[in-house]
Amino acid sequence: MNILVVDDESVIRSGIERTIRNQFPEHAVFLAGSPEGAVDLLKTETIDLVLTDVLMPGMTGLELMEISRKSHAHVKWVVISAYSEFAYAREAVRLGAKDYLLKPIGKDSLIQLIAKLGEEIAEENARNQETHLLKSNLRLLREAVFARWASGLDLGGIDLKPFIENHPSFHLVMVRMESERDMKLEHFIVENVLTELIESEGSGFVASIDAKSLLGLVTLREEGSPHRIVDQLRSHLKRYLKAPFQVQHTDRLSDFRQVPAEMQRMRKAAATQVYDHYASGGDQAIEVALQYIAGHYSTDLSLEKVASIVYLNPIYFSQLFKQKTGNGFKEYVTQLRLERAMELLRESELKIADISERVGYPDMRHFSQIFRKKSGLTPSEYRQNANGAIPVEQE
């Protein structure tokens, strides 16, 4: 049995690994410190059992479980939960988790659980492993062939007929994402969410086209437009994705030879289409950014650096920041620094050079120029002003 342990606390991971290896040396144990690491292992290893923490950076264990259910239906899940997170454990059981372990994890309860699930998984593997492997290989082959065809690449003589005979008519749905970081987790989310929606409305499959794009093919159970799938897809992706994205679709098609041209058309349209963002995630990203700025305004603070903290493309982050705060990034940081400088000028006896450095301006001359431009006074004049209540101008 192959066991995957997902927890951002290394002490928990290593403790579980040590217990399993000592008691069950016949089992293989894989470790992941994040949902991204778990996704990599789920894709590259034949995992039978996942023990996952609930609260982790980027994605909760429950979200990882929910997203993975369709593409890894054979995997058993066990949730690791703190007492204060018991409600999460109940939700995990509702999603199909086999059990939950409370922190701190008892060695005896872990051993009993692994023994019990080991027998259950061994029986299922004896019956289903060959069938599962065959289906998985056929799915990968189909998606690889479809991706090459959609991209306009040569198929090397592969006959398309077995891939298209069940789809006399179909729609294409493309999802394109934008991020500067590794997109493996985002790919995994889109692939699984779109696959589940396709199966709920008809039949089809999803293929990865490139590092930022996935293409779904769907034959609807009831003829009509794919708007229902597209709307639900946008709703789910706004909940799960931590990156801006676009969703496009075609009208009903009946000729596979149209696929490459339609793919090119959607790619061209993507260049001018506005990206959706994850609604609650966007608010959360800006809130995290503002907290970071408030704690680091005295350092060399760049838009690119703050965007990387919240895992957003700098251009998109800049647009979102202005939308949420009403100010551009540079203007916001400048205003914050000068407000803090005014406070120090009024309430402390620090030298102006020290104040300049404390608010993020190592060059006092540059600080004085910016201060005068915004307030109409030099720092010395401001300090001498009896009221000390000259507002920072808004641009």
C-alpha positions as CSV (number, residue, x, y, z in Angstrom):
1,M,0.0,0.0,0.0
2,N,1.2,3.5,-0.9
3,I,0.5,6.1,1.7
4,L,0.7,9.9,1.2
5,V,1.0,12.1,4.3
6,V,0.1,15.8,3.7
7,D,0.9,18.3,6.5
8,D,2.7,21.6,6.6
9,E,4.2,20.7,10.0
10,S,7.4,18.6,9.5
11,V,7.1,17.2,13.0
12,I,3.7,15.7,12.3
13,R,4.8,14.3,8.9
14,S,7.9,12.7,10.2
15,G,6.1,11.3,13.3
16,I,3.5,9.6,11.2
17,E,6.1,8.3,8.7
18,R,8.2,6.9,11.5
19,T,5.2,5.1,13.1
20,I,4.1,3.6,9.8
21,R,7.6,2.5,8.7
22,N,8.2,0.8,12.1
23,Q,4.9,-1.0,12.3
24,F,4.2,-1.6,8.6
25,P,7.6,-1.9,6.7
26,E,5.7,-3.4,3.7
27,H,4.0,0.0,3.1
28,A,5.6,2.9,1.1
29,V,5.2,6.3,2.7
30,F,5.3,9.6,0.7
31,L,5.5,13.0,2.3
32,A,4.2,16.4,1.1
33,G,4.4,19.7,3.0
34,S,1.8,21.4,0.9
35,P,-1.2,20.8,-1.4
36,E,1.1,21.5,-4.4
37,G,3.4,18.7,-3.3
38,A,0.5,16.4,-2.8
39,V,-0.8,17.0,-6.3
40,D,2.7,16.2,-7.7
41,L,2.7,12.9,-5.9
42,L,-0.9,12.0,-6.8
43,K,0.0,12.5,-10.4
44,T,3.3,10.6,-10.4
45,E,2.7,7.8,-7.8
46,T,-0.1,5.2,-7.4
47,I,-1.4,6.5,-4.1
48,D,-3.8,4.3,-2.1
49,L,-4.3,6.3,1.1
50,V,-4.0,10.0,1.9
51,L,-3.7,11.3,5.4
52,T,-4.1,15.1,5.2
53,D,-4.1,18.0,7.6
54,V,-7.1,20.3,7.4
55,L,-5.6,23.8,7.5
56,M,-2.6,24.4,5.2
57,P,-1.4,27.5,3.3
58,G,-3.0,27.9,-0.2
59,M,-5.6,25.2,0.0
60,T,-7.3,23.2,2.8
61,G,-7.1,19.5,3.1
62,L,-10.8,19.3,2.5
63,E,-10.5,21.3,-0.8
64,L,-7.7,19.0,-1.9
65,M,-9.9,16.0,-1.1
66,E,-13.0,17.4,-2.9
67,I,-11.0,18.4,-6.0
68,S,-9.3,15.0,-6.2
69,R,-12.3,12.7,-5.8
70,K,-13.1,12.3,-9.5
71,S,-9.7,11.8,-10.9
72,H,-8.5,9.6,-7.9
73,A,-11.7,7.9,-7.0
74,H,-9.9,4.8,-5.7
75,V,-7.9,6.8,-3.1
76,K,-9.0,6.5,0.6
77,W,-8.8,9.7,2.7
78,V,-8.2,10.3,6.4
79,V,-8.3,13.8,7.8
80,I,-5.9,15.1,10.5
81,S,-7.7,17.7,12.7
82,A,-7.1,19.7,15.8
83,Y,-9.8,19.8,18.4
84,S,-10.8,23.3,17.4
85,E,-11.3,22.1,13.8
86,F,-13.7,19.3,14.6
87,A,-16.4,20.9,12.3
88,Y,-13.9,20.4,9.4
89,A,-13.6,16.7,10.4
90,R,-17.4,16.3,10.2
91,E,-17.3,17.9,6.7
92,A,-14.6,15.5,5.7
93,V,-16.6,12.5,6.6
94,R,-19.5,13.9,4.6
95,L,-17.2,14.2,1.6
96,G,-16.3,10.5,2.0
97,A,-13.3,10.4,4.3
98,K,-12.8,7.0,5.9
99,D,-11.9,8.5,9.3
100,Y,-10.2,11.4,11.1
101,L,-7.3,11.6,13.5
102,L,-7.2,14.3,16.2
103,K,-4.0,16.1,17.1
104,P,-1.9,15.2,18.9
105,I,-2.1,11.9,17.0
106,G,-2.1,8.8,19.2
107,K,0.3,6.1,18.0
108,D,-2.1,3.2,18.8
109,S,-5.1,4.8,17.0
110,L,-2.9,5.4,13.9
111,I,-1.6,1.8,13.9
112,Q,-5.2,0.4,14.2
113,L,-6.4,2.7,11.4
114,I,-3.6,1.8,9.0
115,A,-4.1,-2.0,9.7
116,K,-7.8,-1.7,9.1
117,L,-7.5,0.4,5.9
118,G,-4.6,-1.8,4.7
119,E,-6.8,-4.9,4.6
120,E,-9.6,-3.0,2.9
121,I,-7.3,-1.5,0.2
122,A,-5.5,-4.8,-0.4
123,E,-8.9,-6.5,-1.2
124,E,-9.9,-3.7,-3.5
125,N,-6.6,-3.6,-5.3
126,A,-6.7,-7.3,-6.0
127,R,-10.0,-6.8,-7.8
128,N,-9.6,-3.5,-9.4
129,Q,-6.0,-2.6,-10.0
130,E,-5.7,-3.9,-13.5
131,T,-8.9,-2.3,-14.6
132,H,-7.9,1.0,-13.0
133,L,-4.5,1.0,-14.7
134,L,-6.0,0.2,-18.1
135,K,-8.5,3.1,-17.8
136,S,-5.9,5.5,-16.6
137,N,-3.5,4.7,-19.5
138,L,-6.3,5.0,-22.1
139,R,-7.4,8.4,-20.6
140,L,-3.8,9.7,-20.7
141,L,-3.4,8.6,-24.3
142,R,-6.7,10.2,-25.4
143,E,-5.9,13.5,-23.7
144,A,-2.4,13.6,-25.2
145,V,-3.7,12.9,-28.7
146,F,-6.5,15.5,-28.3
147,A,-4.1,18.2,-27.0
148,R,-1.7,17.7,-30.0
149,W,-4.6,17.8,-32.4
150,A,-6.1,21.0,-30.9
151,S,-2.7,22.6,-31.0
152,G,-2.4,21.9,-34.7
153,L,0.5,19.4,-34.3
154,D,1.0,16.3,-36.4
155,L,-0.5,13.1,-34.9
156,G,2.1,10.8,-36.5
157,G,-0.5,8.6,-38.2
158,I,-2.7,8.1,-35.1
159,D,-6.3,7.4,-36.1
160,L,-8.7,9.9,-34.5
161,K,-11.8,7.7,-35.1
162,P,-11.7,5.9,-31.7
163,F,-11.5,9.2,-29.9
164,I,-14.3,10.9,-31.7
165,E,-16.9,8.2,-32.4
166,N,-18.7,8.9,-29.1
167,H,-18.9,12.7,-29.8
168,P,-20.9,13.3,-33.0
169,S,-21.4,16.9,-31.8
170,F,-19.6,18.7,-29.0
171,H,-18.6,22.0,-27.5
172,L,-15.1,23.2,-26.5
173,V,-14.5,24.9,-23.2
174,M,-11.1,26.6,-22.7
175,V,-9.7,27.8,-19.4
176,R,-6.6,30.0,-19.4
177,M,-4.9,31.2,-16.3
178,E,-2.4,33.9,-15.5
179,S,0.3,33.6,-12.8
180,E,4.1,34.0,-12.4
181,R,4.4,30.9,-10.2
182,D,4.2,27.2,-10.8
183,M,0.7,26.3,-12.1
184,K,0.6,22.6,-11.2
185,L,-2.0,23.0,-8.5
186,E,-4.1,25.3,-10.6
187,H,-4.0,22.8,-13.5
188,F,-5.1,20.0,-11.2
189,I,-8.0,22.1,-9.9
190,V,-9.3,23.1,-13.3
191,E,-8.9,19.6,-14.7
192,N,-10.9,18.0,-11.9
193,V,-13.6,20.7,-11.6
194,L,-14.2,20.8,-15.4
195,T,-14.2,17.0,-15.6
196,E,-16.8,16.7,-12.9
197,L,-19.0,19.3,-14.5
198,I,-18.7,17.6,-17.9
199,E,-19.7,14.3,-16.5
200,S,-22.7,15.9,-14.7
201,E,-24.0,17.4,-18.0
202,G,-23.0,14.7,-20.5
203,S,-19.7,13.1,-21.6
204,G,-16.3,14.3,-22.6
205,F,-12.8,14.9,-21.3
206,V,-10.2,17.6,-20.4
207,A,-6.7,17.9,-21.8
208,S,-3.8,20.2,-20.8
209,I,-2.8,22.3,-23.8
210,D,0.2,24.3,-22.3
211,A,1.5,25.6,-19.0
212,K,-1.5,28.0,-18.6
213,S,-4.3,26.5,-20.7
214,L,-6.7,23.5,-20.5
215,L,-9.3,22.5,-23.1
216,G,-12.4,20.5,-22.3
217,L,-14.6,18.7,-24.9
218,V,-18.2,18.1,-23.8
219,T,-21.1,16.4,-25.6
220,L,-24.2,17.5,-23.7
221,R,-26.8,15.0,-22.6
222,E,-29.5,17.5,-23.7
223,E,-28.7,19.6,-26.8
224,G,-28.3,23.3,-26.0
225,S,-25.6,25.8,-25.1
226,P,-22.8,25.1,-22.6
227,H,-23.7,28.2,-20.6
228,R,-24.7,26.1,-17.6
229,I,-21.3,24.4,-17.4
230,V,-19.5,27.6,-18.1
231,D,-21.3,29.5,-15.3
232,Q,-20.8,26.7,-12.8
233,L,-17.2,26.5,-13.8
234,R,-16.6,30.2,-13.2
235,S,-18.3,29.9,-9.8
236,H,-16.2,26.9,-8.7
237,L,-12.9,28.4,-10.0
238,K,-13.5,31.7,-8.2
239,R,-13.7,29.6,-5.0
240,Y,-10.7,27.4,-5.5
241,L,-8.2,29.1,-7.8
242,K,-5.6,31.5,-6.4
243,A,-4.9,33.0,-9.9
244,P,-6.8,35.1,-12.4
245,F,-8.4,33.1,-15.2
246,Q,-10.5,33.3,-18.4
247,V,-13.2,30.9,-19.6
248,Q,-14.2,30.7,-23.3
249,H,-16.4,28.3,-25.2
250,T,-17.5,27.5,-28.7
251,D,-20.9,26.9,-30.3
252,R,-21.9,23.4,-31.1
253,L,-19.4,21.7,-33.4
254,S,-19.9,18.5,-35.5
255,D,-16.5,18.2,-37.3
256,F,-13.3,17.4,-35.4
257,R,-11.4,19.1,-38.2
258,Q,-12.7,22.4,-36.8
259,V,-11.0,22.0,-33.4
260,P,-7.5,23.5,-34.3
261,A,-9.1,26.5,-35.9
262,E,-11.5,27.0,-33.0
263,M,-8.6,26.7,-30.6
264,Q,-6.6,29.4,-32.4
265,R,-9.7,31.7,-32.4
266,M,-10.1,31.3,-28.6
267,R,-6.4,32.0,-28.1
268,K,-6.6,35.2,-30.1
269,A,-9.7,36.3,-28.2
270,A,-7.9,35.6,-24.9
271,A,-5.5,38.4,-25.7
272,T,-8.2,41.0,-25.3
273,Q,-10.5,39.3,-22.8
274,V,-10.5,40.6,-19.2
275,Y,-9.4,38.0,-16.6
276,D,-11.8,36.9,-13.9
277,H,-10.5,36.8,-10.4
278,Y,-11.4,34.7,-7.5
279,A,-13.9,36.9,-5.7
280,S,-13.3,36.1,-2.0
281,G,-9.7,35.3,-2.8
282,G,-9.2,38.7,-4.4
283,D,-10.4,40.5,-1.3
284,Q,-8.2,38.2,0.9
285,A,-5.2,38.8,-1.3
286,I,-5.4,42.5,-1.0
287,E,-6.0,42.3,2.8
288,V,-2.9,40.2,3.1
289,A,-1.0,42.7,0.9
290,L,-2.1,45.6,3.0
291,Q,-1.0,43.8,6.2
292,Y,2.4,43.1,4.6
293,I,2.8,46.7,3.5
294,A,1.9,48.0,6.9
295,G,4.6,45.9,8.5
296,H,7.3,46.4,5.8
297,Y,6.8,50.0,4.5
298,S,10.2,50.9,5.9
299,T,11.9,48.4,3.6
300,D,12.6,48.4,-0.1
301,L,9.0,47.6,-1.1
302,S,8.2,46.9,-4.7
303,L,4.9,46.0,-6.4
304,E,6.5,42.9,-7.8
305,K,7.6,41.7,-4.3
306,V,4.2,42.3,-2.7
307,A,2.4,40.6,-5.7
308,S,4.6,37.5,-5.2
309,I,3.6,37.4,-1.5
310,V,0.0,36.9,-2.5
311,Y,0.8,34.7,-5.6
312,L,-0.5,37.1,-8.2
313,N,0.8,38.4,-11.5
314,P,2.2,41.9,-10.9
315,I,0.0,43.5,-13.6
316,Y,-3.1,41.9,-12.4
317,F,-2.2,42.7,-8.8
318,S,-1.7,46.3,-9.7
319,Q,-5.2,46.5,-11.2
320,L,-6.8,44.6,-8.3
321,F,-5.0,46.8,-5.8
322,K,-6.3,50.0,-7.3
323,Q,-9.8,48.6,-7.6
324,K,-9.9,47.6,-4.0
325,T,-8.1,50.6,-2.3
326,G,-8.8,53.4,-4.7
327,N,-5.1,54.2,-5.0
328,G,-2.3,52.9,-7.2
329,F,0.3,50.8,-5.3
330,K,3.1,53.4,-5.4
331,E,0.7,56.2,-4.3
332,Y,-0.6,54.1,-1.4
333,V,2.9,53.2,-0.1
334,T,4.0,56.8,-0.5
335,Q,1.0,58.1,1.4
336,L,1.5,55.6,4.2
337,R,5.2,56.5,4.5
338,L,4.5,60.2,4.7
339,E,1.7,59.8,7.2
340,R,4.1,57.9,9.4
341,A,6.8,60.5,8.9
342,M,4.4,63.3,9.9
343,E,3.5,61.4,13.0
344,L,7.2,61.0,13.9
345,L,7.9,64.7,13.2
346,R,5.0,65.8,15.5
347,E,5.5,63.3,18.3
348,S,9.2,62.6,18.5
349,E,12.5,64.4,18.6
350,L,14.2,62.0,16.1
351,K,16.5,63.6,13.6
352,I,15.0,64.0,10.1
353,A,17.6,61.7,8.6
354,D,16.5,59.0,11.1
355,I,12.9,59.5,10.3
356,S,13.6,59.4,6.6
357,E,15.3,56.0,7.0
358,R,12.5,54.7,9.3
359,V,9.8,55.3,6.8
360,G,11.7,53.7,3.9
361,Y,13.8,56.5,2.4
362,P,17.5,56.0,2.9
363,D,18.2,59.1,0.9
364,M,17.1,62.1,3.0
365,R,17.2,64.5,0.1
366,H,14.8,62.3,-1.9
367,F,12.6,62.1,1.2
368,S,12.5,65.8,1.6
369,Q,11.6,66.3,-2.1
370,I,8.7,63.9,-1.9
371,F,7.5,65.3,1.5
372,R,7.5,68.9,0.1
373,K,5.7,67.8,-3.1
374,K,2.9,66.2,-1.1
375,S,2.5,68.6,1.9
376,G,3.8,71.9,0.5
377,L,6.4,72.1,3.3
378,T,9.8,70.7,4.0
379,P,10.1,68.2,6.9
380,S,11.7,71.0,9.1
381,E,9.0,73.4,8.3
382,Y,6.3,70.9,9.0
383,R,7.9,70.2,12.4
384,Q,8.0,73.9,13.2
385,N,4.4,74.4,12.3
386,A,2.4,74.9,15.5
387,N,-0.6,72.9,14.4
388,G,1.2,70.1,12.6
389,A,-2.1,69.2,10.9
390,I,-1.4,69.6,7.2
391,P,-3.0,66.8,5.3
392,V,-1.3,64.5,2.8
393,E,-2.6,65.4,-0.7
394,Q,-4.4,62.8,-2.7
395,E,-3.4,62.3,-6.3
